[in-house]
């Protein structure tokens, strides 16, 4: 099976290494120091002091690879538009595109999902529908990642905890291709499962990180310190209640309370969110996929979001001042 990882960062590298070990022919689209490292040393995953190294075919130009069976898109949301401009050579009629990304994806309202908003696009994540035109939803298998990884350096991923991949068709159908991909990911060592409604899994993960991520970027605090402050925790809970009401309007109700979700986050211990890592590294932040999209959904679903608006405004202003948005 020909597999291409588009975005060989922490999550993309982790998934790619597993697929290579499962016997897939692994191609990677990369650039700069990452491209050089992959060509010279291959792709490595560190678990403690144990290193797993796999060989990859790394290129800068997707046209060198041709049509793939599976393309794993694992870039941060701000980079997706650039990927969409260059992905065409990788896509044939049967190519699957697995989107291992945070936040609300461009295909979120496809597949008959979204109630009155079904079939529409979100300007916050896909202005003008350009991404949808380049990567139509018929290619897409959604993916929610439950794992923590970081980069020790170009081409070297460090896996911290978690091994879960939830996948699903935007339509919710248990199609043969989705079941085959689930089986492949399981053979690759992941705790993969097929979801009957991947949008619900996307929304539930978002419900936890749409607040903690930008607040960590604003405060530079780890998750345990954020939740230990009762005033900050109360603000987070109020934003989550706004998002929960939006979810009810569009077909992804959440029965839990914010405090239930906080308890889940606390079990992960003291860790730096991905957005905090991006700020510290001077990388663009994923505010639109995590917060702007929620605000837009609220506006279109008739839900007022004053606390979400405040969070977005503060985080966006900080990011602009840092040149990261």
ABEGO torsion letter per residue (X at the ends): XBBBBBGBBAAAAAAAAAAAAAGBBBBBBBBEAAAAAAAAAEBBBBBEABBBBBBBBBBABAAAAEBBABBBBABBAAAAAAAAAAAAAABBAABBBBBBBBEBBAAAABGGBGEAABGBBBAAABBGGAAAAABBAAABBBBBBBBBBBBAEBGBBBBABEABBBBBBAAGBBBAAAAAAAAAAAAAGBBBBBBABAAAAAAAAAAAAAAAAAAAAAAGBBAAAAAABAAAAAAAAAAAAAAAAAAAAAGBBBABBAAAAAAAAAAAEBBBBAAAAAAAAGBBBAAAAAAAAAAAAAAAAGBBBAAAAAAAAAAAAAAAAAGAX
